[in-house]
Structure formats: structure tokens, C-alpha cells
Amino acid sequence: MAKIVMVVEYDGTRFHGFQYQENAITVQGELERALKNLTQEQIRVIGASRTDAGVHAKGQVVSFRTPIQLPPKRWIGALNHYLSLDVAIREAWQVGEGFDVRKDAVRREYQYSIFNNKVRSPLKLRFAYFFPQPLDIEAMQEASATLEGEHDLASFTPAVLEKAGKSIRTVYESSVKRQGDLVYFSMIANSFLPHQIRHTMGALLQVGRGKIGVTEFKKIKQARQPGLAGPAVPPHGLCLMSVQYLKSLGNE
């Protein structure tokens, strides 16, 4: 059996998230459908990150096991032939049996995009949240930077986690930057809580509008109260940019 790892890009607009659902269209289901058409076998695909409904990905990492011996690069063209146009395999490698796309991931990077202009842009609305009000980017960046390091981020998820300490995450980078009409919130962390980025972005917009200050933002974080931060922004502005591993996949 060979284990194949692939980098997948997708427009999440029509998908009900990455993870397979019996009666809904998902990215995992689309990948498994393409594999079935190619190999005539039912093959299970494992993803490094379970993106939610409407969330996009530039660098999702997936793996699957197969008895079919194809050079890794052949999988790219072969699967892309069967995939819908909103999903594409970008890269592929064969890895050792012990490699786990979830457990071996050390960092994940997400980016949320805001289109900050008084007039909407039809060409950007699919991938960026239209927000016409003025924003104080410097204040948002100052608040965002307070999230770097190891913190209990329970306030930034609506989920009530069963065990103490389960909401502690290590954030390596957290930043807000403007490029023209687009505002980007980027975060790199070891892993993420459910809806964490969308609730964090909602709180940062409150800072940017002057509704709360950086000190109050920090108090929200320190409260460790599920659902306190927000309100959550829509999913279509969110994109999984990359998943990082200690060992380069290309060396396998």
C-alpha cells in the first residue's frame, strides 16, 4: 500500500465544509468521488484541517492509502480530471506509512479578508467580507498582537469544551494589515478552536470601529468565557493558507 499526501486548493462557497456528510456536498466527499472514478475503489481521505461550510483553502493537506502504484505527480493530473472546477490538487508526494497529516502538523495558517470600501466590489465579494465602515488598522493590529504566545482562547470560540485546558493554544503570529481596499487578518497557530478566527475577527472589527479598546479586547481574552468575543463574521472571508510540518514533504 502507498500513502499519498496532496496539497488541495478549493473555493468553499458551495461546500458544507471539508468533512464528509451523508446528505451534503463536502470537499472530502468530492475528493473521494474523484478517487472512486479514477481507481474504481472506495478510498478514505484524511484532511489536516476541518474547514467549515463556506471556508476556502489555498493549502489544505490531505492523505489517502491506495494499492495503486502511480508516481506521485501523476495523481495531480489524473484526479484534477475528475474533480469539479472549484477543487484542484496542487502538489502530491508519497510518504511513509507513519506520517499523519493531522498529528504531525505543527502550524496552521488562516487568513481572513475584509473588503473595506464604501462601495461593494462584485469581483471580491465571494472571497472577502464587505465592510464599508472606516477602520483603525493600527488599533486592530495592536489588539491582534496580544494574542501571540500561549493563551487560553476560550472566549474566541462558541464551543464549550469538556475538559479544562482544552482551549489553550500557541499562537506564533497574529497580525492585521491593509493593502489598498483589502484588510487581512492572519494567524499562525499550532491548532485552532471551532470558529476561532471568525469570532476573533468580529472582536477586532469592534476595535477597528472604536466600539471597544485594546484594553477591553485583552479583558475579553482573559475572561476565558466561551462565545464572549465576536460577533462572528461570515465564513466566505476565511481561507486556510497552509499547513506546516517539521519535515519537508518533498523529501519523502
Order of alpha helices (4+ residues) and beta strands (2+ residues): beta-alpha-beta-beta-alpha-beta-beta-beta-alpha-beta-beta-beta-alpha-alpha-beta
